[in-house]
C-alpha cells in the first residue's frame, strides 16, 4: 500500500505543479497520501505556503480540480479503481516549525 500511496503522491504533485492553472492554487506541496485498503478513497495531505486565507483558497481550488486530478491518476496508474480524493491541510510542518522555535528558545 505504501508504494501505491507514493505513486499517487507523485502523480498529484506533478499534476498540481505543471497542469493546474487555477490562480487560487499557489505554493502547494503534496506531503502524503493515505488510501483506503480497497482504493476507493484517498486522503491527500498538502502544505500551503501563505496565510490562512490563502490556505483555504488553495484547498478550495484543489477540491474543484478533483475530477481532473482523478483522471490524471487513472491515466498514469494501472489500478483497478481510482480513489475519490479528499484534500486535507497537513499541520505537521507547522507543528515542527513551532517545536523548533521552542527548542531554540531553550538553548
C-alpha positions as protocol buffer text, in pm:
chain_id: "A"
residue {
  index: 1
  type: UNK
  ca { x: 0 y: 0 z: 0 }
}
residue {
  index: 2
  type: UNK
  ca { x: 293 y: 231 z: 69 }
}
residue {
  index: 3
  type: UNK
  ca { x: 403 y: 213 z: -297 }
}
residue {
  index: 4
  type: UNK
  ca { x: 53 y: 296 z: -419 }
}
residue {
  index: 5
  type: UNK
  ca { x: 36 y: 595 z: -182 }
}
residue {
  index: 6
  type: UNK
  ca { x: 374 y: 720 z: -300 }
}
residue {
  index: 7
  type: UNK
  ca { x: 283 y: 673 z: -668 }
}
residue {
  index: 8
  type: UNK
  ca { x: -41 y: 869 z: -622 }
}
residue {
  index: 9
  type: UNK
  ca { x: 150 y: 1141 z: -434 }
}
residue {
  index: 10
  type: UNK
  ca { x: 397 y: 1175 z: -722 }
}
residue {
  index: 11
  type: UNK
  ca { x: 124 y: 1190 z: -988 }
}
residue {
  index: 12
  type: UNK
  ca { x: -70 y: 1452 z: -792 }
}
residue {
  index: 13
  type: UNK
  ca { x: 239 y: 1661 z: -715 }
}
residue {
  index: 14
  type: UNK
  ca { x: 334 y: 1673 z: -1083 }
}
residue {
  index: 15
  type: UNK
  ca { x: -22 y: 1747 z: -1198 }
}
residue {
  index: 16
  type: UNK
  ca { x: -67 y: 2027 z: -944 }
}
residue {
  index: 17
  type: UNK
  ca { x: 269 y: 2186 z: -1027 }
}
residue {
  index: 18
  type: UNK
  ca { x: 251 y: 2156 z: -1405 }
}
residue {
  index: 19
  type: UNK
  ca { x: -111 y: 2131 z: -1519 }
}
residue {
  index: 20
  type: UNK
  ca { x: -339 y: 2321 z: -1283 }
}
residue {
  index: 21
  type: UNK
  ca { x: -389 y: 2682 z: -1386 }
}
residue {
  index: 22
  type: UNK
  ca { x: -627 y: 2780 z: -1104 }
}
residue {
  index: 23
  type: UNK
  ca { x: -497 y: 3107 z: -953 }
}
residue {
  index: 24
  type: UNK
  ca { x: -622 y: 3001 z: -608 }
}
residue {
  index: 25
  type: UNK
  ca { x: -367 y: 2721 z: -601 }
}
residue {
  index: 26
  type: UNK
  ca { x: -40 y: 2886 z: -513 }
}
residue {
  index: 27
  type: UNK
  ca { x: 253 y: 2714 z: -349 }
}
residue {
  index: 28
  type: UNK
  ca { x: 107 y: 2372 z: -268 }
}
residue {
  index: 29
  type: UNK
  ca { x: 314 y: 2070 z: -172 }
}
residue {
  index: 30
  type: UNK
  ca { x: 164 y: 1722 z: -153 }
}
residue {
  index: 31
  type: UNK
  ca { x: 317 y: 1583 z: 166 }
}
residue {
  index: 32
  type: UNK
  ca { x: 141 y: 1247 z: 199 }
}
residue {
  index: 33
  type: UNK
  ca { x: -138 y: 1028 z: 64 }
}
residue {
  index: 34
  type: UNK
  ca { x: -334 y: 775 z: 266 }
}
residue {
  index: 35
  type: UNK
  ca { x: -553 y: 540 z: 62 }
}
residue {
  index: 36
  type: UNK
  ca { x: -815 y: 302 z: 193 }
}
residue {
  index: 37
  type: UNK
  ca { x: -736 y: -70 z: 151 }
}
residue {
  index: 38
  type: UNK
  ca { x: -997 y: -104 z: -127 }
}
residue {
  index: 39
  type: UNK
  ca { x: -859 y: 203 z: -314 }
}
residue {
  index: 40
  type: UNK
  ca { x: -1199 y: 373 z: -312 }
}
residue {
  index: 41
  type: UNK
  ca { x: -1081 y: 677 z: -117 }
}
residue {
  index: 42
  type: UNK
  ca { x: -758 y: 868 z: -64 }
}
residue {
  index: 43
  type: UNK
  ca { x: -681 y: 1145 z: 181 }
}
residue {
  index: 44
  type: UNK
  ca { x: -429 y: 1383 z: 27 }
}
residue {
  index: 45
  type: UNK
  ca { x: -229 y: 1586 z: 277 }
}
residue {
  index: 46
  type: UNK
  ca { x: -97 y: 1916 z: 148 }
}
residue {
  index: 47
  type: UNK
  ca { x: 102 y: 2206 z: 287 }
}
residue {
  index: 48
  type: UNK
  ca { x: 34 y: 2554 z: 158 }
}
residue {
  index: 49
  type: UNK
  ca { x: 272 y: 2846 z: 176 }
}
residue {
  index: 50
  type: UNK
  ca { x: 83 y: 3158 z: 280 }
}
residue {
  index: 51
  type: UNK
  ca { x: -183 y: 3290 z: 515 }
}
residue {
  index: 52
  type: UNK
  ca { x: -484 y: 3102 z: 650 }
}
residue {
  index: 53
  type: UNK
  ca { x: -698 y: 3265 z: 382 }
}
residue {
  index: 54
  type: UNK
  ca { x: -458 y: 3153 z: 106 }
}
residue {
  index: 55
  type: UNK
  ca { x: -460 y: 2802 z: 254 }
}
residue {
  index: 56
  type: UNK
  ca { x: -840 y: 2782 z: 244 }
}
residue {
  index: 57
  type: UNK
  ca { x: -843 y: 2924 z: -108 }
}
residue {
  index: 58
  type: UNK
  ca { x: -586 y: 2666 z: -224 }
}
residue {
  index: 59
  type: UNK
  ca { x: -784 y: 2380 z: -68 }
}
residue {
  index: 60
  type: UNK
  ca { x: -1098 y: 2509 z: -240 }
}
residue {
  index: 61
  type: UNK
  ca { x: -911 y: 2516 z: -573 }
}
residue {
  index: 62
  type: UNK
  ca { x: -786 y: 2161 z: -521 }
}
residue {
  index: 63
  type: UNK
  ca { x: -1136 y: 2040 z: -438 }
}
residue {
  index: 64
  type: UNK
  ca { x: -1272 y: 2198 z: -756 }
}
residue {
  index: 65
  type: UNK
  ca { x: -994 y: 2026 z: -956 }
}
residue {
  index: 66
  type: UNK
  ca { x: -1086 y: 1688 z: -807 }
}
residue {
  index: 67
  type: UNK
  ca { x: -1217 y: 1538 z: -1132 }
}
residue {
  index: 68
  type: UNK
  ca { x: -917 y: 1642 z: -1338 }
}
residue {
  index: 69
  type: UNK
  ca { x: -673 y: 1510 z: -1076 }
}
residue {
  index: 70
  type: UNK
  ca { x: -860 y: 1179 z: -1054 }
}
residue {
  index: 71
  type: UNK
  ca { x: -841 y: 1142 z: -1432 }
}
residue {
  index: 72
  type: UNK
  ca { x: -464 y: 1203 z: -1417 }
}
residue {
  index: 73
  type: UNK
  ca { x: -427 y: 926 z: -1159 }
}
residue {
  index: 74
  type: UNK
  ca { x: -639 y: 694 z: -1374 }
}
residue {
  index: 75
  type: UNK
  ca { x: -431 y: 762 z: -1685 }
}
residue {
  index: 76
  type: UNK
  ca { x: -92 y: 732 z: -1510 }
}
residue {
  index: 77
  type: UNK
  ca { x: -156 y: 430 z: -1289 }
}
residue {
  index: 78
  type: UNK
  ca { x: -280 y: 83 z: -1363 }
}
residue {
  index: 79
  type: UNK
  ca { x: -509 y: 16 z: -1070 }
}
residue {
  index: 80
  type: UNK
  ca { x: -847 y: -149 z: -1055 }
}
residue {
  index: 81
  type: UNK
  ca { x: -1005 y: 162 z: -905 }
}
residue {
  index: 82
  type: UNK
  ca { x: -927 y: 531 z: -898 }
}
residue {
  index: 83
  type: UNK
  ca { x: -980 y: 670 z: -549 }
}
residue {
  index: 84
  type: UNK
  ca { x: -1203 y: 961 z: -459 }
}
residue {
  index: 85
  type: UNK
  ca { x: -973 y: 1238 z: -335 }
}
residue {
  index: 86
  type: UNK
  ca { x: -1017 y: 1433 z: -13 }
}
residue {
  index: 87
  type: UNK
  ca { x: -774 y: 1720 z: 40 }
}
residue {
  index: 88
  type: UNK
  ca { x: -661 y: 1799 z: 391 }
}
residue {
  index: 89
  type: UNK
  ca { x: -416 y: 2056 z: 523 }
}
residue {
  index: 90
  type: UNK
  ca { x: -108 y: 1891 z: 677 }
}
residue {
  index: 91
  type: UNK
  ca { x: -35 y: 2065 z: 1005 }
}
residue {
  index: 92
  type: UNK
  ca { x: 275 y: 1857 z: 1081 }
}
residue {
  index: 93
  type: UNK
  ca { x: 511 y: 2103 z: 911 }
}
residue {
  index: 94
  type: UNK
  ca { x: 364 y: 2392 z: 1109 }
}
residue {
  index: 95
  type: UNK
  ca { x: 390 y: 2189 z: 1432 }
}
residue {
  index: 96
  type: UNK
  ca { x: 751 y: 2100 z: 1352 }
}
residue {
  index: 97
  type: UNK
  ca { x: 839 y: 2466 z: 1299 }
}
residue {
  index: 98
  type: UNK
  ca { x: 680 y: 2558 z: 1633 }
}
residue {
  index: 99
  type: UNK
  ca { x: 871 y: 2279 z: 1806 }
}
residue {
  index: 100
  type: UNK
  ca { x: 1196 y: 2401 z: 1652 }
}
residue {
  index: 101
  type: UNK
  ca { x: 1124 y: 2752 z: 1778 }
}
residue {
  index: 102
  type: UNK
  ca { x: 1057 y: 2623 z: 2129 }
}
residue {
  index: 103
  type: UNK
  ca { x: 1377 y: 2420 z: 2128 }
}
residue {
  index: 104
  type: UNK
  ca { x: 1574 y: 2720 z: 2006 }
}
residue {
  index: 105
  type: UNK
  ca { x: 1433 y: 2931 z: 2291 }
}
residue {
  index: 106
  type: UNK
  ca { x: 1552 y: 2674 z: 2547 }
}
residue {
  index: 107
  type: UNK
  ca { x: 1913 y: 2693 z: 2430 }
}
